[in-house]
Amino acid sequence: KIKGLDKFAGGEFTGWEFDLVMLAACLMIIITGPGRVSIVNVIKKIPRYLI
């Protein structure tokens, strides 16, 4: 089934709003990087003797 642009929010069936939000989130992570919330950044803060 091909999703059309007929519904944005609400209704019986979901439209394309979830796809749009996921695309925006992926683009923001690609452009800005994960930053302070990344797992690598959290691991760097753990003292070496605990790893």
N, C-alpha and C positions, 0 to 999 in steps of 0.2 A: 504494500500500500504506500503510495506516495503522499507525503504530507503537503497539504496545501496551505495557503496563507489565509484561509477563511476564518480561523479562530485564533485569537491571541491569548485570552485567558477565560477560565470558567467553561461552563458547558458540560455536556456529557462526555465528550472526548477531549483529550489534551491536544493542544495545537503545537505551535512551534516555539513557544516561549521557553521551554526547558532547554531545547537545543540552542537557542540564542544565549541563554545564561551560561551554559557550559562552554560555548565558543568564546564568550567574553572572558570567562575565568581562565581558560587556557591561554588566550592571547595575553592577558595581563601577567600571567606567570612567565610566559616566554619573553615578554618585553622587559619586565622589571626584575625578574628572578624571585625566588622564594624569600630571600633576605633573612630576617631575624626568626621567622617561623620555620626555617628549614631544619631537618633532622641533623644535618651535618653541623649546623651552628650549635644545636643543643649538645651534641656529642663533644664538641670542642670545649664546652664549659665544664664537663665532668673531669674531676682530677684524675691524673694518670693511674694513681694507686687503686682506684675503684674499677678500672676497666680490666 
